[in-house]
C-alpha cells in the first residue's frame, strides 16, 4: 500500500511540476510544427538546426570551462548525432501528412523499441506484466492508425498513413537515441553528451539542409508568422533536452514517461480549442489504451532507491577498472523526445549488468 503522507512530499510535487513542464514543451513543439505545416513550410531539418546550435554553444562553453578529458570516444557521438537528427526529421516531417494528435500518440512506439533495445544490448530482463503493458500500448497505436484510415474527417492530414509511418520510423530512432544516451550519460557525462550531440547534430543538420531544404528555405517569406514558430520550436526543444536529465536524476524514467503521456491530452485540447476541429472518438479509445498500458507497465514498479544506488556504485566500480577502455558506469537519462513519447527511455534500469525490472 502507498502511504499518501510519504507520496505527497516536496520532491514528488517538484517531479510532477517538472513532468508537466516537459509535457507542455513536447506539446509546444508539436503545435509549432503543425502551424508551420499549415503555412506550407516544409523544412523539418531546419527547425531542429537552431536547437543543436544552442546545445553546442551552451554545453560546449561549459565543457571548455571545465577543461576535462573526454570520457567517451568522440566518434560515437557522431553516430548518435546522425540518428537523433534523422529521428527529429522524420517526426517533424510527419506533421505535413497527419494530425498533431496522431503524432503525439504514435510516438509512444518508442516504449516497445526501448524495451527491446535494453533487453538485447543492456541485457535487462522484464517480467510478464511489462510485456502486457506494452501490448496494450501497441493496441492503442493500432487504433490510431485504424482511425486515420477510416475517419471521414480529412482534417487528420493530406496523407495520414504516410504520416503515421514516418512517426513510427522516427519513434524507432528515438528509442535508439534514448538507450544510447542513457548509456553515455552513465559512462561519460551529461554535459559532454549534450555538447557533442549539439555540435555534431548541427553539422549533420547543416549538410542535410544544403542538400534537401535549400530551395525550401529560399522560398519562405520570412514574416513574423513564419519566424516565430521556427524560433519557438528550437527554444522549446533546447529546454526539453536540458530539463529531461534533471527529472530522470531525481525520479527516474517511469515518472518521465507517465508525465509525458499527458502531452497527448494537451494535444487533443489544442486540436479542439485552437483548431476548432472534431476529434474522432477512436482517439480517446487510443489514449485510454495507451494510458492503461503505461499504468500496467509501470504499476508496482516501486524501486528500492538504496538498492539502486548500490547497484549503480557496483557498476561504476566495475567500469572504473576498465575505465579507459569502455568507461561504462550506468546512468539515468533518456530524452528525446518524448521523445517516450520523444523522446525518453521507458525501460530504464538496465546498464551493462543483467537486472530484473519488476
Secondary structure, 3 states (H helix, E strand, C coil): CCCHHHHCCHHHHHHHHHHHHHHHHHHHHHHHHHHHHHCCCCCHHHHHHHHHHHHHHHHHHHHHHHCCCCCCCHHHHHHHHHHHHHHHHHHHHHCCCCCHHHHHHHHHHHHHHHHHHHHHHCCEEECHHHHHHHHHHHHHHHHHHHHHHHCCCHHHCCCHHHHHHHHHHHHHHHHHHHHHHHHHHHHCCHHHHHHHHHHHHHHHHHHHHHHHHHHHHHHCCCCHHHHHHHHHHHHHHHHHHHHHHHHHHHHCHHHHHHHHHHHHHHHHHHHHHCCCCCCCHHHHHHHHHHHHHHHHHHCCCCCCHHHHHHHHHHHHHHHHHHCCCCCCCCCCCCCCEECCCEECCCCCCCCCCCEEEC
